[in-house]
Structure formats: structure tokens, C-alpha cells
Amino acid sequence: MTNIRPTETTVPLLHCVAPDETVEFWTALGFETTYDQRKPYLYLAFQWSAIALNYVNAPASTDPAAENTGGCLVMVDSVAPYHETFVSAMRRHYGKVLSKGRPRITRYRPGATRFSIVDPSGNMITVIQRGEPDIDYGGSRELSGLARVLDNARILREFKNDDRAAFRALRSGLRRHGDGAAAVDRGKALAAAIELAVALDDEPALREYGQQLRELTLSPDERGEIRATLADPHLVAGWLE
């Protein structure tokens, strides 16, 4: 080992079922296509900054809808600038942020340490902050009540990419702890539930939690505190006026 210089570069080799869509997607996000071969076999290569992604033909059994095709981790010093860069590129190319289906980018909550990009073939590229703190599944043991419920929902949403499980955790937590919680803490949980109800297209839940949020007595500072916890504060604008 003493004769090896640490100059290695690791490039993920991802499976691809949709070459044209894959080229369009990564080009839209600002990546350069450094290699594009379709015959005698597929090989695509993309580069952006120091991020390199290569693709080959997927096995016939690959189901993109399962979103377990493959993926990689991208370690960075600060996550937020990457998310903003890719979101801005999406808006320019597609006219909106792709937040559902494939391809898409996951929401970014202020202070979060990761987000994911799902490509057209169901691969997940996750951008993670170096030195990301350890997590307690089920919520931090240092918290209790709604605060712990919120932390658990955050983990399910950001680390497991499971919006439905996060929504179930919030719904259960609001039933168990909502009545005894401070108004601002209840407001944060309701706002998080609203954000997830929108993502899950659950209109009845959106109306239910929106009305509960509207009925809370909150100061202007508390309303600002609630908005600051969301990836998209505009989702609760009508309920927090």
C-alpha cells in the first residue's frame, strides 16, 4: 500500500432503460454528455463539475417504476447550492420543478443534509453533506411529543424517501400529541402534513389539516417559524394568513 498514490476516481455504472430521456434529463440539469454510444451496446457518460455518471443497458427484468434500479451517493460540503442549481435548471428546461414521477428531484427542507434525484430509469442519485450527523430512526431520543414525531417524519421523508410513511407518522402523532402541544409546534406538524398531503394528492387531508392550521392562534413570528420549516412555504400561505 505504501507505493499507491491516492489518485483514484470512482464512477458509478448505472442501468438505463430510456437512453433518449436520460440524455435529455441530464442535459437539462446542465451535465455535459461526454460519451453517447447506442450500438453495438449502450454506453452513456455525463459530467458536471466533478460528478460523473455512466450508463449501460439495463437487464430485461428492470422495472423503473420500482425505483430500485441502482444509484450512487454524491458527497458535498454544502447541499443547498446543489439543490438550487438543479431546481433552477429544471425550471428553465421543463417550465417547472419535477417533483413527482420519473424523473424528479426531492424537496429540500431548510437545514436538510441530503436530497435525491431520480432519473428516468429509476436510479437514485443522492447528494449528501459530508459529516452528516447520525440519525435515530423513530425520531431523536432527545425529543418527545410532537417534536419527536416531526423528527421521525423528517427521517422517513429525507432518508427513506417514503412520503406515505412520513404522512402516517404525522397523522398518528397529531392524534396522540396534538391537543397538548404548544400552538406553534402543532402548527409545524400540521404544515408538514399539508406539504405531504399535496405531494400525495390527498385532497381531503389537505382540507382537514389546512382548516386546523387556520384555526390556530399564532403570532406573526410563530407563523414565520412555521414557514421556515417547509421546503415550499407557499403551500401554507392560504392557511396562515
C-alpha positions in Angstrom: 0.0 0.0 0.0 2.9 2.4 0.6 3.6 2.5 -3.2 0.0 3.5 -4.1 -0.8 7.2 -4.5 -4.4 8.2 -3.6 -5.4 9.3 -7.0 -8.4 7.0 -7.5 -11.6 8.1 -9.2 -14.8 6.0 -8.8 -17.5 6.4 -11.4 -21.0 4.7 -10.9 -22.2 2.5 -13.7 -26.0 2.8 -13.8 -28.6 0.8 -15.7 -30.6 2.6 -18.4 -33.9 1.7 -20.0 -34.6 5.1 -21.6 -31.5 6.4 -23.4 -33.1 9.4 -25.1 -34.9 10.5 -21.9 -31.7 10.1 -19.9 -29.7 12.3 -22.3 -32.4 14.9 -22.2 -32.7 14.9 -18.5 -29.1 15.2 -17.6 -28.5 17.8 -20.3 -31.4 19.8 -18.9 -29.7 19.8 -15.5 -26.5 21.2 -17.0 -24.5 18.0 -17.5 -22.2 17.5 -20.5 -22.7 14.3 -22.5 -19.1 13.1 -22.8 -20.0 9.8 -24.5 -23.1 8.6 -26.4 -22.9 5.2 -27.9 -26.0 3.2 -28.8 -24.5 0.3 -30.9 -23.3 -2.4 -30.6 -24.2 -1.8 -27.0 -25.4 1.2 -25.0 -22.9 3.4 -23.2 -23.7 6.9 -22.0 -21.4 9.2 -19.9 -22.3 12.5 -18.3 -20.2 15.0 -16.4 -21.0 18.1 -14.3 -18.3 19.7 -12.1 -16.6 16.6 -10.6 -19.8 14.4 -10.8 -19.5 11.7 -13.4 -22.4 9.3 -14.2 -22.1 6.4 -16.7 -24.9 4.2 -18.1 -25.2 0.8 -19.7 -28.1 -1.3 -20.9 -30.4 -2.5 -18.1 -31.3 -6.2 -17.6 -34.6 -7.1 -19.2 -36.2 -7.6 -15.8 -35.6 -4.0 -14.7 -38.8 -2.2 -13.6 -38.2 1.6 -13.5 -41.4 2.1 -11.5 -39.9 0.2 -8.6 -37.2 2.8 -8.4 -34.6 0.3 -7.1 -32.6 0.1 -10.4 -29.5 1.4 -8.8 -27.9 4.7 -7.7 -25.0 6.4 -6.1 -24.0 8.9 -3.4 -22.5 12.3 -4.1 -20.7 13.8 -1.1 -20.5 17.6 -0.9 -19.6 20.3 1.6 -22.9 22.1 1.4 -26.1 20.6 0.0 -28.3 23.7 -0.6 -26.4 25.2 -3.5 -26.6 22.0 -5.5 -30.4 21.7 -5.0 -30.9 25.3 -6.0 -28.8 24.8 -9.1 -30.6 21.7 -10.3 -34.0 23.1 -9.4 -33.3 26.3 -11.4 -32.1 24.2 -14.4 -35.3 22.2 -14.3 -37.5 25.3 -14.3 -35.6 26.7 -17.3 -36.0 23.5 -19.3 -39.3 22.0 -18.2 -41.1 25.1 -17.0 -41.5 23.6 -13.6 -39.7 21.6 -10.9 -40.2 17.9 -11.5 -41.3 16.7 -8.1 -43.4 13.6 -9.0 -42.9 10.5 -11.1 -39.7 10.0 -13.1 -37.5 11.9 -13.5 -37.8 14.1 -10.4 -35.9 15.8 -7.6 -37.0 15.5 -4.0 -38.0 18.5 -1.9 -35.3 20.3 0.1 -36.2 21.5 3.6 -34.1 24.3 5.1 -31.2 22.8 7.1 -31.5 19.3 5.4 -28.4 17.4 4.8 -29.4 15.5 1.7 -31.7 15.4 -1.4 -32.2 12.9 -4.2 -32.6 12.9 -7.9 -34.5 10.0 -9.6 -33.6 9.5 -13.2 -35.9 8.2 -16.0 -34.7 4.6 -15.3 -35.4 4.6 -11.6 -31.9 5.2 -10.4 -31.5 7.4 -7.3 -28.6 9.8 -7.1 -28.4 11.2 -3.6 -26.5 14.4 -2.7 -25.3 14.2 0.9 -23.4 16.7 3.1 -20.1 15.4 4.4 -20.2 14.8 8.1 -23.9 14.3 8.1 -25.0 13.5 11.7 -26.2 10.1 12.7 -30.0 9.7 12.8 -32.3 7.9 15.2 -35.0 6.0 13.3 -38.2 6.7 15.1 -37.1 10.3 15.9 -34.3 11.6 18.2 -34.4 10.1 21.7 -33.6 13.6 23.0 -37.0 14.8 21.8 -40.5 14.0 22.9 -44.1 14.5 21.9 -44.8 16.3 18.6 -41.1 17.3 18.2 -40.1 13.7 18.1 -42.9 12.9 15.7 -41.7 15.7 13.4 -38.1 14.4 13.5 -39.3 10.9 12.7 -41.3 12.2 9.7 -38.3 14.1 8.6 -36.2 10.9 8.6 -38.8 8.9 6.7 -39.1 11.7 4.1 -35.5 12.6 3.6 -33.6 9.4 4.4 -36.0 6.7 3.2 -37.8 8.9 0.6 -41.1 7.5 1.9 -43.7 10.3 1.9 -46.5 8.0 2.7 -44.9 6.6 5.9 -44.0 10.1 6.9 -47.6 11.2 6.5 -48.8 8.3 8.5 -46.4 9.1 11.3 -47.6 12.8 11.4 -51.3 11.8 11.3 -50.7 9.4 14.3 -48.6 11.9 16.1 -51.1 14.7 15.8 -53.8 12.4 17.2 -51.7 11.4 20.2 -49.9 14.6 21.0 -51.6 17.5 19.1 -54.0 18.6 21.8 -51.4 19.0 24.5 -48.7 20.7 22.3 -47.9 24.4 22.0 -49.7 26.1 19.1 -46.5 26.7 17.2 -45.4 23.0 17.5 -48.9 21.9 16.4 -48.6 24.3 13.5 -45.3 22.9 12.4 -46.8 19.4 12.4 -49.9 20.5 10.5 -47.8 22.4 8.0 -45.6 19.3 7.4 -48.8 17.2 7.0 -50.1 19.7 4.5 -46.9 19.5 2.5 -47.1 15.7 2.4 -50.8 15.8 1.5 -50.0 17.9 -1.5 -47.2 15.5 -2.6 -49.6 12.5 -2.1 -52.5 14.2 -3.9 -54.7 13.7 -0.8 -57.2 16.5 -1.1 -59.4 15.5 1.9 -56.3 15.5 4.2 -55.2 18.8 2.8 -58.5 20.4 3.6 -58.6 18.8 7.1 -55.2 19.9 8.1 -55.4 23.3 6.4 -58.5 24.1 8.4 -56.9 23.0 11.6 -53.9 25.2 10.8 -56.1 28.2 10.1 -57.9 27.9 13.4 -54.6 28.1 15.5 -53.9 31.3 17.3 -50.4 32.3 16.2 -48.2 35.4 16.4 -46.5 36.7 13.2 -43.2 35.4 14.5 -44.7 31.9 15.0 -46.1 32.0 11.5 -42.7 32.8 10.2 -41.2 30.0 12.3 -43.7 27.5 10.7 -43.0 28.7 7.2 -39.2 28.3 7.8 -39.6 24.5 8.3 -41.1 23.9 4.9 -39.5 23.2 1.6 -42.2 25.2 -0.1 -43.7 27.8 2.3 -46.3 28.9 -0.4 -48.2 25.6 0.3 -49.5 27.0 3.6 -49.9 30.6 2.5 -53.7 30.4 2.4 -53.9 28.7 5.7 -51.6 31.0 7.6 -53.0 34.4 6.5 
